Amino acid sequence: MEFKEAKNKFVQTWGALGSQWGINKTMAQIHALLMVSSEPVSMEDIMEELQISRGNASMNLRALMDWGIVYKEYKAGERREFFTAEKDLDELAVKISRERSKREIKPALKVLKEVSSIEANATAEEKHFVEQTTKLYDFVLKADNVLDKITEYKDNWLTKLVIKIMK
């Protein structure tokens, strides 16, 4: 397999995986392209490589920057904007985990807490509802706390040292 074919296969596969993870296919393809590019890539080059419109490229680049996993770079003498992706895979995983928690888990916890706090005195069905939603809230809260602890290691010098020694 030649380099260009391998790169294209990676970008297409990453895009397909992205849609399974709940993100836009084009966003995942842009991320994949930037992740494996050794130099920052212009929006025009992204558009050409992926055969997408300027609006599509711009919207998805902005979303990736909001996630904190793509950065805008400037080159002296160039009017065009260039983009690069986070290359540190540990940092990438931490940023994605934190962002998914903020966008998905925290709102779900808020709803679960609200619905499990209703008065459930009237029927067995109400009591069952409160019991089940309370259990679900507790489980999701524990999972979110574990995720927080795992991602905090990047901020903790002692954990960083232990990880470094283990490598």
N, C-alpha and C positions, 0 to 999 in steps of 0.2 A: 504494500500500500504506500503510495506517495504521500508526502507531507500535506499537500493541499487537500487531498481526499481524506486523510486522517483528521485534519483540522475541521473540515466540513462535517464529517461524521460525528465528531465530538460535539460541535455546536448544535447540530440537529438533535442528537440524543439528549443533550443537556436541556434543550428546549422542550422536548417531549416529557422528560422527567419533571421539569418545572411545572408543567400544567398538571401533573399528577400530585405535586406538592401544594397546589392551590395558587400558583402564580401564573401570570400571563406567559404564554409560550415565547413571544417575541422578547419579553423582558429577560427570560432565562437565556435565550440565544445571545442577546447583547452581552449579558453578564459572562457567558461562556467565552465569547469572542474576546472580550477585554481581559478575562482571566488568563487566557493562554497567549496573549499578545505580549511580546517582550518590550514593546514601546507603546506609549500612549497613542490612541487611535482617534482620528477626527470623526465628527458626526457624518461627514460626507463619505468617509471610508466605511463606516458602519452601515450606512444606507446602501452603498454599493454591494458590499459583501453579503448582506442579508436580503437584499432586494426589497427594502421597506421604504415607506415615505418619510419625509422630514418630520411631519407631525408625529408619526408613530415612534420614530427614533427619539425625538425630543421628549415626548411624554414618558417613555420607558426609561430614558436616561435620568430624567428628573425623579422618577419613582425610585430608581436604584440609588441615587444620591440621597434621597430621603431615608432610605434604609441604612445609609452609611457604609455601603459596600462598593460604591463607585465614586471616584473623585474627578473633578475637573482640573485640568492642568493647562498652563499657558506656556507657549514657546515664544521666545524673543523673535520679533520680526514677523510673526504669524498672526493673522486676523482670526483664523479659525480656532475653534475650541477643540481641545483634545481631552480624552477620557482614559482613565485607567481603573482597574478593579483592585480590590484588596487582594494581595498575594499570599498573606499569612493565613493559612487555612484554619488555624486555631482561632485567630481573631475573627475571621469570617464566620465561623460557627457561633462564636459568642454573640456577634452583632445580629445575626439572623435569629438566634434564640431569644435575645432580648426584645427584638422588634416583634416577633411573633407573639411573645408573651404580652407585650403592650397592646397589640392590635387584636388579638384573638382570645387569649386566656383571661386577661383582666376583665374585659367586658362580659365574658361568660360568667366569671365569678360574681360580678355585680348582680347579674340577673338571677343566678342561682341563690344568692343570699337573699335577694328580695322575695323570690317566689317561695323559698323555704321558710320565710318568716311570717307567713299568714296564720291567722287563727284557725286551728283545725279541731274544733270541738264537735261539730255537727255530725259528721258521718265517718264511717270507716274508710271510705274512699279519700276523704280529705286528710285523715291521719296518715294513710299510706302515701299520699302525694308528698306531704311534708317530710315524712321519714326518708323517702327515696331521694327527694331533692336535697335534703340535708346531707345524706350520705354522699351524693354526687358532688356537692359543694366541698365537703371535707376531702374527698379524693382529689379533686382538681386543685384545691388549695395546696395539698401535700405535694402533688406533682409540680406545681408552679414553684413552691419553695425549694424543691430539689433542683429544678432548673436554675433558679437564682443562685443556689450554692455552687453549682457546677460552673456557671458563668462568672461568678465572683473571683474564681481563682486567678484570673488575669489581673485583678486589682490587689491581690494579696501577695506580698513579697515572699512570705514563707512558703506558700503553696507553689509559687513560681520556682523557688529554689528546689523544692522536693521534686517537681515535674522535671526540672533540668537534670537533677541527679539521676532520676529514673531513666531518662533517655540515654 
